[in-house]
Amino acid sequence: MKLKEVATIIKGTYLKEKENDMENHTIYRELTMLSLEPISFIDERKLITVDSNKKVSSENLTKAGDVIVSLYFPMIACFVEEGQEGLVIPHYMASIRVKKGVKLDSRFIVQFINSTRGRKAICQEVSSLYSIRPTSLPLTYLNNVDILDKENVLLESF
């Protein structure tokens, strides 16, 4: 089962600070690479505050149950808890939202991406196309990763 079949993956947005003293501005809290902890949670002490005159779409703000993934190596996936809604997802991260009607806990996706097997599955195809290890992960490879490949083999053996 490919990740794109069970979830929607949305790349973050590029948010600039306001350039002048315009009246229409909003203060956002934005995720950073440091705010994604390798043990799968978001450290709110390491967020940055951005005063921007650009309105951020709701799809680029975190929602409870989202999985946030850094698109730069090392890829770290974190689960968005209740109370962590409304954080801006920057352009170097993506949010993974399980589609409605799909019975899959998004914490499984976090554990899969953070596992050795998950990183191998994601990076295997990327590495075959590049002669060196790339520093960023194109969304195409994240969309097409088979998250239940080994589990299906195990279930079929019974």
Secondary structure, DSSP 8 states (H G I E B T S, - for coil): -BHHHHEEEEE-B------S--S--EEEEE--GGGB-TTS-B-GGG-EEEEESS---GGGB--TT-EEEESBSS--EEE--TT-TT-B-BTTEEEEEE-TT----HHHHHHHHHSHHHHHHHHHHHHHH-SS--SB--HHHHHT-BTTHHHHHHHHT-
